[in-house]
Amino acid sequence: MGVASRLKGVIDNLRAAATVRPVMVLQSDDWGRVGAPDPMAIERLREKGHPVGESAWDFYGLEDAADLHALADVLRGVTDEEGRHSCMTANFVMANPDIRRMVAEDFREFRAVAINEGFPAPWVQPPLIEEYRRLATAGVFYPGLHGYTHFSPEGMLRGWHDSGKFGNRMRALIAEDVPYLASLTPEINFALLDRSGQSERFADRATQAQWVKLGIDAFRAAFDRTPVTTCAPGYRCNDVTYEVWKEHGIRLVQTAGGRAIHRHHGLLVVERNVRFEPHLDGASAVAAALRRMAEVVECGFPAVVVTHSINYVRRHRVGVDQSLRALAEFLEGALARFPGLRFAHDGDILHAYETNDEDWLRPPTAAQVRHRGVLRPSVQ
Ligand SMILES: [Zn+2]
């Protein structure tokens, strides 16, 4: 990026609209995404000498109906001044790999089960699609698109046939019915990327277009509408991705950062500026998120909170009850600390910014502009 366009970016950021009242948006990724069917898989991999089990993410399972009900109770239990309860923009991974079928076919082509059909063997979890739909209808979840898969399908096929170390790691995971682990197969962690060592190479246009289309078709089958908001796995997307998203009706892109809401390739870009991961960060998560939220509100920006599904999934982890209590405390703390706070989802943000809604947006004050000059990007 040239100096002139960087400078324009800085000025646009200082001038961008401020919210009339504080706004809080919760954005949550990885819903519908399977991890390890058996938590002992991690132990067995470790016994074989694979360096796994350090990261909480290695123990990712899959939500069930009880997780969804417990989360919905918390979100519904807190309402803003207008009587609106909180709502999560929940980004879904639309399909999971049918590993056993691909093994039987020697990984000749990629096979997957879309979440509206259930989950692939050996998962015994019944389909959750009716639960997801109920939460969407109740206004507790506002579904967004995380992608067709979280990982790279081409990378998985390549890994199975790879004769080197990458192949050994990939096949060890597949033997445990685990699609990928960030700690063991970083090469395929993100759908649109081929990673090796420090280098990251984006998939070509045709591959990206196919992956986006499959995700959108599966989303329509699941939720009976086209998704308008999306977040790329690992935030990894390039200009090609934006163009393909736009062609398919996406209007808002969620990413990480700390800048004002702005446009890129005609799409609204919403940067997540507050981290709330109580399961990963422990007891300090609520106080830290409220402190950070105060900095963001001082800038006149919506507080865009990132909180992944792993915080609220019980299957292989203890401590989810604390996460839920922390979420309730965070929401109540935000209401107490920021008078007039509005709960919103990505659809509300899209409407407010696309119509320049005076009830939501106004020019920033001098103090807000000053705060923007010193706001740090968020740590994701
Ligand atoms: Zn994700």
Boltz pocket constraint, residues with backbone or C-beta under 6 A from the ligand:
constraints:
  - pocket:
      binder: B
      contacts: [[A, 29], [A, 30], [A, 146], [A, 150], [A, 232], [A, 233], [A, 234]]
      max_distance: 6.0
